[in-house]
Amino acid sequence: MGNRLQRLCASIGLAALLGGFSDVASAATTPPADTAPSGNCVFDLGNLPRFSGRIERLLPGTQGDAVGALLTDGTEVEMPPGLAAQDHHLRAGVVLVVKGLAAPSLHLVRALALSGKADLCAAPMPELVTSAPPANAEGRIVRLLHDGDGALNGAVLNTGTVLRVPASGARTNFLRLGAPIYTEGYGYQTAFGKLVVARRLGPDRLQAIHVSDEPLIPRGAPPGSTGYDQIEAPGGTE
């Protein structure tokens, strides 16, 4: 009798425990109806702060889209690719309203959504496989630019050209406000201005150094592959 009672209590306790786990899982995966994501956003952005300001200029990306904005109050707004395309009215002079995260010390806002009647998030954009022509730019740095994590990754020149640099270039002391800059790389002429992605960078052409994070020597065939032991003479076969 005692053993049967113990087994019955154990079964009841296990059922109650499993029921509790089920309730917790349901509560964790089913958002309340009044906090459901709005617009085309996957995540609920309702608790994020809203920022606004008048656009001084939009910053071009390598796909011909806008990937950021400079506001008239000095704020830099960083956007994911495809976000600006959700509002075809964005241009200089228009008030931009976004939801995101702020880095006050950098005067930087990482925008996660355009905020209006409904939050609009970035839509997937097809990657355009195009080869940009070689380009160079020179001038004086009037504004430093950042990525969404606050890392330095470019500059705006007094000529209006937007310069983007790889991490190795950002680690140099060339990117300083007011400093002269010369760069070589590849460039894009976009509706939002000229963009140059740096491969060489320096205070002038003679002092420019290689700053690409890509290896200087192409990676060879992996060990064990058929081409691993093949060595080609420079310039082709004789």
KABELUR-V418369 format. One record per residue. RES is the residue in one letter. SS is DSSP state (H for helix, E for strand, L for the rest). Layout:
RES/SS + RES/SS
This chain:
M/L + G/H + N/H + R/H + L/H + Q/H + R/H + L/H + C/H + A/H + S/H + I/H + G/H + L/H + A/H + A/H + L/H + L/H + G/H + G/H + F/H + S/H + D/H + V/H + A/H + S/H + A/H + A/H + T/H + T/L + P/L + P/L + A/H + D/H + T/H + A/L + P/L + S/L + G/L + N/L + C/L + V/L + F/L + D/L + L/L + G/L + N/L + L/L + P/E + R/E + F/E + S/E + G/E + R/E + I/E + E/E + R/E + L/E + L/E + P/E + G/L + T/L + Q/L + G/L + D/L + A/E + V/E + G/E + A/E + L/E + L/E + T/L + D/L + G/L + T/L + E/E + V/E + E/E + M/E + P/L + P/L + G/L + L/L + A/H + A/H + Q/H + D/L + H/L + H/L + L/L + R/L + A/L + G/L + V/L + V/E + L/E + V/E + V/E + K/E + G/E + L/E + A/E + A/E + P/H + S/H + L/H + H/L + L/E + V/E + R/E + A/E + L/E + A/E + L/E + S/L + G/L + K/L + A/L + D/L + L/E + C/L + A/L + A/L + P/L + M/L + P/L + E/L + L/L + V/L + T/L + S/L + A/L + P/L + P/E + A/E + N/E + A/E + E/E + G/E + R/E + I/E + V/E + R/E + L/E + L/E + H/E + D/L + G/L + D/L + G/L + A/L + L/E + N/E + G/E + A/E + V/E + L/E + N/L + T/L + G/L + T/L + V/E + L/E + R/E + V/L + P/L + A/H + S/H + G/H + A/H + R/L + T/L + N/L + F/L + L/L + R/L + L/L + G/L + A/L + P/E + I/E + Y/E + T/E + E/E + G/E + Y/E + G/E + Y/E + Q/E + T/E + A/L + F/L + G/E + K/E + L/E + V/E + V/E + A/E + R/E + R/E + L/E + G/E + P/L + D/L + R/H + L/H + Q/H + A/L + I/E + H/E + V/L + S/L + D/L + E/L + P/L + L/L + I/L + P/L + R/L + G/L + A/L + P/L + P/L + G/L + S/L + T/L + G/L + Y/L + D/L + Q/L + I/L + E/L + A/L + P/L + G/L + G/L + T/L + E/L
